[in-house]
């Protein structure tokens, strides 16, 4: 009967299953302070298979122990939680910790209680991000297997979406880096300047106290800082000697052109990229271009990228120059604090120069 019950086909999931087919056993965490509950749960589920995968059981006897197991096992598919353990709301507190502290939104949480009056179902399901709520007395072996198989289907679908999103994000990142390299050099084979600018900008952004979403966006947005060079003539971009005043005036237009290419998008990432494209040649003392912005009138993102762009450009061989030695680059950046660069960002740069050099080495040109 169990095999018939759990052998149902998931119509419409064939394509997703081809994209991601997890391996190993499904991990089930049992959090309950009664040993009998652990024993009965394992007995009811130990022969269950879903998609030809069995179950692996983890046991915790308090909410604190359960949290530690989840921290060490982020791939747990289902948590079967008791409500009342070391205190009357221990299970509910663990739910909050799973979702808010551990940031785990994929695990399926099934609350089980022997004291329904202490945690009324309607209030709990409205106030807590759980997936099922059951009284222990109603969970027969059959109903428990049904709950688990439903939760596994949900976990499998969320895991598939999560992995697809990661693949999409990775593809988007590679495309944006490639586009940035094309704009910078008109060839994706000449170096990894924009990759280094993106990674080092993200590092400095983190040191500046930016939120993680901001850091992640800055990593990609910084890579598009020179997108406007796509509209600058090759003869100017690739000139081996110094530019004339007229040629330099044309070169400077790339900041505004990059902004105009990106600013029409409503996506926050591209809005950030548009701002950086326009402002990364502004100077802290107001002597930069295109708008002669001063100090904090320049966005923090742009002030970060401005420093990182110069740092990496000076250390890279270009058609018009050889790379500068590291000591000269370091002295230049320190000397330009307060004029070209934000002094606070220069200080962070100096304080974390070893980490920055490690990133630069990781993404060095072939």
URSUL-V406405 format. One record per pair of residues at least 6 apart in sequence whose C-alpha atoms are under 8 Angstrom apart, sorted by the first residue. I is the first residue (numbers start at 0). J is the second residue. If there is no record, write none. Layout:
i: (I/I)
j: (J/J)
//
This chain:
i: (1/5/5/5/5/6/15/18/19/19/22/23/23/24/24/24/24/25/25/25/25/25/25/26/26/26/26/26/26/26/26/27/27/27/27/27/27/27/27/27/28/28/28/28/28/28/28/28/28/29/29/29/29/29/29/29/29/30/30/30/30/30/30/30/30/30/30/31/31/31/31/31/31/31/32/32/32/32/32/33/37/40/41/43/43/43/43/44/44/44/44/45/45/46/47/47/47/48/49/49/57/58/59/59/60/61/61/61/62/62/62/62/62/62/63/65/66/66/66/69/69/70/73/74/75/76/76/76/76/76/77/77/77/77/77/77/77/77/78/78/78/78/79/79/79/79/80/80/80/80/80/81/81/81/81/82/82/82/82/82/82/82/82/83/83/83/83/84/87/90/91/94/94/94/94/95/95/97/97/98/98/105/105/105/106/107/107/107/107/107/107/108/108/108/109/109/109/109/109/110/110/110/110/111/111/111/111/112/112/112/113/113/113/114/115/120/124/124/130/172/175/175/175/176/176/176/176/176/177/178/178/179/179/179/179/179/179/180/180/180/180/180/180/181/181/182/182/182/182/182/183/183/183/183/183/185/189/190/190/190/191/191/191/192/192/192/193/193/193/194/194/195/195/195/195/195/196/196/196/196/196/196/196/197/197/197/197/197/197/198/198/199/199/199/199/199/200/200/200/200/200/200/201/201/201/201/202/202/203/203/203/203/204/204/204/204/205/205/206/207/207/216/216/217/217/217/217/219/219/220/220/220/220/220/221/221/221/223/223/224/224/224/224/224/224/224/225/225/225/225/226/226/226/226/226/227/227/227/227/227/227/227/227/227/228/228/228/228/228/230/230/231/231/231/235/235/235/236/237/238/238/239/239/240/241/251/251/252/254/254/254/254/254/254/255/255/255/256/257/257/257/258/258/258/258/258/258/259/260/261/261/261/261/262/262/262/262/264/271/274/274/275/275/275/275/276/277/278/278/278/278/278/278/279/279/279/279/280/280/280/280/281/281/281/281/281/281/281/281/281/281/282/282/282/282/282/282/282/282/283/283/283/283/283/283/283/283/283/283/283/284/284/284/284/284/285/285/285/285/286/286/286/287/294/302/302/302/303/305/306/306/306/310/310/313/313/313/314/314/314/314/314/315/315/315/316/332/332/333/336/336/348)
j: (47/47/48/49/148/49/159/159/159/162/52/52/53/52/53/54/55/52/53/54/55/75/76/54/55/56/57/74/75/76/77/54/55/56/57/75/76/77/78/79/56/57/58/59/65/75/77/78/79/37/56/57/58/59/78/79/80/58/59/60/61/62/65/78/79/80/81/37/59/60/61/80/81/84/59/60/61/81/84/60/58/140/56/140/141/143/144/54/140/143/144/53/54/53/53/54/144/54/148/151/68/65/65/68/84/84/85/89/84/85/89/90/92/93/93/93/93/96/97/75/97/101/103/106/106/105/106/107/151/154/106/107/108/109/147/150/151/154/106/107/108/109/108/109/110/111/90/108/109/110/111/90/110/111/112/88/89/90/91/110/111/112/118/89/90/112/114/90/117/110/127/108/127/128/129/127/128/103/104/104/128/154/157/158/154/129/130/150/151/153/154/129/130/131/129/130/131/132/133/129/131/132/133/132/133/134/135/133/134/135/134/135/136/134/134/132/131/132/150/219/219/222/223/193/194/219/222/223/187/223/226/193/222/223/224/225/226/186/187/190/191/192/193/187/229/225/226/227/228/229/193/225/226/228/229/229/364/363/364/365/362/363/364/311/312/364/221/222/223/222/362/311/358/359/362/363/218/221/222/304/307/308/311/217/218/219/220/221/222/218/358/218/307/355/358/359/217/218/221/303/304/307/214/215/217/218/214/355/303/344/347/348/214/217/300/303/211/214/347/344/347/268/271/268/271/272/300/268/272/268/269/271/272/275/272/275/304/272/276/257/272/273/275/276/277/279/253/254/257/276/253/256/257/260/276/252/253/254/255/256/257/258/260/276/236/250/253/256/257/253/256/249/250/253/242/246/250/250/318/318/319/318/319/319/319/288/289/289/276/277/278/279/280/289/276/277/289/277/273/276/277/272/273/274/275/276/277/273/273/269/270/272/273/269/270/273/274/270/300/298/301/298/300/301/304/301/289/288/289/297/298/301/302/301/302/304/305/287/288/289/305/287/288/289/290/291/292/293/297/305/339/288/291/292/293/294/338/339/340/292/293/294/295/297/302/337/338/339/340/341/293/294/337/338/339/291/292/293/294/292/293/339/339/341/340/341/344/344/340/332/340/345/328/332/322/323/328/322/323/324/325/328/321/322/323/322/340/345/345/342/345/355)
//
